[in-house]
Amino acid sequence: MVRAKKSLGQHFLNDKNIAQKIVELLSETENPNVLEIGPGTGVLTQFLLQKEGLNFKQIEIDTESVEYLLATFPQLKNENLIIGNFLKIDLTTIFTGPFAIIGNFPYNISTQILFKVLDNRNLVPEVVGMFQKEVAERIASIHGNKTYGIMSVLLQTFYQIEYCFTVSETVFTPPPKVKSAVLKLTRNQKQELACNERFFFTVVKQAFGQRRKTLRNSLKSILVNLPVHQEVFGKRPEQLSVSDFESLTCMIEELKSKHIEN
């Protein structure tokens, strides 16, 4: 059996019923391409291999897991099991078209995985994954809640988020010290923002950097010399919806443009 490595954040799911439920969350779409991140001991793999017509690949950084998977699942092909770091691989080289992502994600890099997905959002129409419960709640949270933050806004801008179910720590080896949760992310129809995308990301990140302050204060370095009398600048970031943040960014761009003209 594979030894769980703390350095890789490995907590192997050992409940087959939960594993099957996770795999069943994958949409039955025309796109058969699926990438599993960190298959570990293959608890999801066994059910993914049962799905007909799936063009299935895996990426695993742990060579001990790779050896175990190839020995346990002879139907796996070497060329479909990539040895490497998902965070460093060029996603355009994995499949010739879009692909779904699934996995029991290592908690220490789960947000990094999602930021990479965000950067490649037109290549990744769907993500089904296991996260630390606290992280999952933040991602799925809507405005007005204390858990609503940077990840909530940025991911919900381009994906529909579904909090599927909570998972007990007792179904992992070794058991983590926190509960877990499964999320499903589905790409929405938004292709472009009405504002500059990079500036939008900056506004969102800076706004939540000092979330207890009003936007007038948390965005002070962005709003230098700008007339910010509008009501929105007196609000705190968690009060703004995803579309409100897009409108806010457009407003700041317009104020900056007028300031330059004057």
N, C-alpha and C positions, 0 to 999 in steps of 0.2 A: 504494500500500500504506500501511497505517496505521503511523505512527511510534510505537514503544514509548516510553512516558513514565515515567521513573524516579519522578516524584512520585506516580504512580498505582500504582506497584509492578507495572507490566505486563511480563510475560514470556509471549509468545505461543507456544502449543503449535503445532508445525508437523508433527507426525506424525499422519497420518490414521488409521493403524491403532490407535494409542493412543486417539485421539478416539472412534473407533467402539466400542472396548472400554468406555470410560467411559459412553457413552450406553446401551450394552446392559446396564449394571448397574441401570438404572432398572427397577423392578418393573412387570410387566404387571398392573396392578390396575384396579379399577373406577373409580378416580380418575384422570381424564385431564389434570388441571391440572398444569402444570410451569412453573416460573420458572427461567430461566437468568440467573445473576449474572455480569456482566462478559463478554459474548460476544466482545469484542475484534474479531478478524478472522473470526469465524464458524466456527472449526474444529469446534466441537461443534454449532453451529447447523445445518450442512449435514446432519448425521445426525438431529438432532431433527426437522427438517422432513420427513424421510422416514418418520417414525413415524405410522401412520394413527390418526386419532381423537384426536390430541393437542390439547388446548387450551393452546397454547404462548405464553408471554410472556417478554420479556427486560427487564432493567434495566441500563443502561449510563450511566456518568457522563461518558465521553469523547465529545464531539460529533464528533470526527474518525472514531471507530469507528462511530457512529450513521450518518453519511453513507455510509461504506463498506458497511455491512451492508445498508442500503436499496438501494444501487446494485447490490450483488452478488447479493442474494437478493430478486428482485422479488415473490416470494410472501409476503414479510414485510409486514405491515400496520403503518402508522404507530401506530395505537392500541394495537398489541401490543408496541411497542418503547418502553419508558418511559425517558425521559432523567432521570436522577436518581441519588441516593445511596441504596443499599440500607439503610444504617445509619440513615437519617433518614425513610424512608418508612413509613407505616402499613400493615402487611401485610394488614390486614383489607380494604383498599381494592383489592387487586390482583385477587382472585378472589372469587366468591360462596361458595366452600367451601374445604376443605383442598387443599393443593398440595405437590408435591415440589419440591425445590431442587436444581439442578445447576450446576456451574461449575468453571472453572479459576480458583480464588479468588486474588486478590492477597494475597501472603503477609503484607503489612504490616497487613492487617485481617482475616485469616482467623479469628482467635480471637474478634474482635468480632462477626463474622458468626454464629459458633456460639452466642455468648451471646445474640444476638438471637433465634436459632432456639429456644434454650432458653426464653426468655421467651414465645415463641409456639408452644410444642411441640404443643399440641392443634390447631394450624392446619397444622403441617408434619410429616407422617408419615414423610417420607423425605428424606435429603440424600445426594447423590453429588458428591464434589468432590475437587479436587487441592489438596494442602497441602504445605508444607515437610515433608520426611521426619521431621525431629526432632519437629515439632509433631504429626504424624500418629501417631508412636510413643507420644508422651505421652498422646494421647487414647485410644488403643487399649490402653494398658498395664493390666495387672492388678496387684492389691496384691502386695507383696513385691518389686517392682522399683523401681529408682532413678528410672525415668522416670514412675512413677505419681505423680499429683499432683492439683491442684484440678480441672483440666479432665477428667481421667480420671473422678473421682468424680461430679462434677456431671452430665456428659453420660451416663455409664453408668447413672445413676439412672433416666433417662427414655428412653434409647436403647440399642439393641443396636448395638455398634460392630464393623465388619468392615474389617480392613486388607486391601485387595484386591491391590495390587501396587505395586512401587517403580518410579519413572520417572527415567531418566538426565537430567542437566542438558543433554545435547547435543541434545535434541529441542525446545528452546525458542529463541526469538529475542526478545531476546538471551538467551544461556544464563545462568541464575542461578549463584551460587557454591556452591549446595547441591543435593543430590538431592531429589526430590519423591516423593510417594506419594498414592495414591488411596484414599479412605475411603468406606464406605457406612454411613450411620446410619439405623436403622429404629426407629421409635417402639415402645416396649414397652407392656405393659398397665397400668403403674402410673399411676394418675390422681391419687392423693393420698398424701402421706407420713403416717406415724403421728405425726410431730412437726410443729412449726411450720416451714413451708418456709423462711421468711426466716432463722430462727435456725439451721436446718440449713446453709444456705449460709454463714452467718457462722462456724459451728463448723469447717466444712471449710476455708474460706479461712484462718482463724486458725491452725488446726492445721498446715497446710503452710507458713505464713509463717515458721515456725521448725522446719523438718522434721527437723533433727538432734536436737531436744529431745524429751523424752517429752511426752505429752499433758498431764500434770500441770503441766508448765512452759510449754508453748506456749499452753495455754488458761488461763493464770493469771488474766488479767483477767476471764474469764467465770466462773471457779470461785472467786471471792473468798468466803471464809468458808464454803465448802461442804466437807463431809467426803468426800474423794475417795480412799478406801482401796481401791476396787475395782481388780482386776488390770489392767483396760483402760487406766487412767490412767498405768500404767508403760510402756505401749507407745509406739512412734513412729508417726506418721500413716500411713506407707507399709505398716504391718503390718495395717491395718484394711481390710476389704472395703467395698464400697458399702453393703451391708446393715448392716455393723458400725457405720458412721458414722450411719446412721439410728437404730440402737439406742442408740448413745452419746448422740445428741442427745436422745432420749426420756429417757434416764437423767438427763442434766443438768437437763432440764425438771422432772423429778420431784424431784430434789434441791433445786432452787430453790424449788419449791412447798412442800416440807416445811420449808425454812429460813424462808420467809415466815410459815408457820403457827406456827412456834416463836418 
